[in-house]
Amino acid sequence: MAIDTLSEVERLEQQKLETQQEMERLQVELRNLAEPSADEADYDAFEREKTWALVQRMRQKLQSLDRALESAREGTYGICDDCGERIEPARLEILPETRLCLKCQRDLELRYKRSRR
């Protein structure tokens, strides 16, 4: 089944816009979190760290979406970077920025777990 590149580019661009908006919202939230005083237990520190981590994740997702957009424009969107097979449409629906098919993703995660032992 061939991928409709035009609709994929539109979907990826929409996903990118939504991610950018969420990242901007989180950055405003991060700026608005009060700096702790020396007297206070710093509950806000947890919130700042959590929000910062989310902002970093949004940046990574934007980079992945940019790569996906580039591959869509080149005609290689939906092809696994490892094995060269088509990525399942359901997987692309859930993770449009993915570059690996499910089998290769599982293999990568398994290799990572083994290397951490």
C-alpha positions in Angstrom: 0.0 0.0 0.0 1.5 3.3 -1.1 1.6 6.3 1.2 -0.1 9.5 0.1 2.8 11.8 0.6 0.8 15.0 0.3 -1.6 14.0 3.1 1.4 12.7 5.2 3.2 16.0 4.8 0.0 17.9 5.9 -0.4 15.6 8.9 3.2 15.9 9.9 3.1 19.7 9.6 -0.1 19.7 11.7 1.7 17.5 14.3 4.7 19.8 14.2 2.5 22.9 14.8 0.7 21.3 17.7 4.1 20.2 19.2 5.5 23.8 18.8 2.4 25.2 20.5 2.7 22.8 23.4 6.4 23.5 23.8 5.7 27.3 23.8 3.0 26.8 26.4 5.4 24.7 28.6 8.1 27.4 28.2 5.7 30.1 29.4 4.7 27.8 32.3 8.4 27.3 33.1 9.1 31.0 33.2 6.1 31.6 35.4 7.1 29.1 38.1 8.4 31.1 41.0 12.0 30.9 42.1 12.1 29.3 45.5 12.9 31.3 48.6 15.5 30.0 51.1 12.7 29.4 53.7 10.4 27.3 51.5 10.3 23.6 50.9 10.8 23.7 47.1 7.7 21.9 45.7 8.1 24.1 42.7 11.6 22.5 42.0 9.8 19.3 41.1 7.4 21.1 38.8 10.3 23.0 37.2 12.2 19.8 36.5 9.2 18.0 35.2 8.3 20.9 32.9 11.9 21.3 31.7 12.0 17.6 30.9 8.8 18.0 28.9 10.2 20.9 27.0 13.3 18.9 26.1 11.0 16.0 24.9 9.1 18.4 22.7 12.4 19.6 21.2 13.3 16.1 20.4 9.9 15.4 18.9 10.2 18.5 16.7 13.6 17.3 15.4 12.0 13.9 14.6 9.1 15.5 12.9 11.5 17.6 10.8 13.3 14.5 9.7 10.0 12.8 8.9 8.9 15.8 6.8 12.2 15.7 5.0 11.8 12.0 4.2 8.2 12.6 3.1 9.4 15.2 0.7 12.1 12.9 -0.6 9.6 10.0 -1.0 11.2 7.8 1.6 8.6 8.4 4.4 7.3 5.2 6.0 10.3 3.1 5.1 12.3 1.7 8.0 15.8 3.1 8.4 17.2 -0.3 9.5 15.6 -3.0 7.3 14.2 -0.9 4.4 10.7 -2.4 4.7 7.5 -0.4 4.9 6.5 0.8 8.4 3.0 -0.4 9.3 0.4 2.4 8.6 -1.0 1.9 12.1 2.4 2.6 13.6 2.8 5.7 11.5 -0.7 6.8 12.6 0.4 6.6 16.3 4.0 7.8 15.8 4.2 9.7 12.6 7.8 10.7 13.3 9.0 7.1 13.7 11.8 5.9 11.5 11.8 2.2 12.5 9.3 -0.6 11.9 8.0 -2.3 15.0 10.4 -5.3 14.6 13.5 -3.1 14.3 12.3 -0.9 17.2 12.0 -3.9 19.4 15.4 -5.2 18.3 16.9 -1.8 19.1 15.3 -1.7 22.6 16.5 -5.3 23.3 20.1 -4.4 22.3 19.9 -1.4 24.6 18.6 -3.4 27.5 21.4 -6.0 27.0 24.0 -3.3 26.9 22.8 -1.9 30.2 23.4 -5.2 32.1 
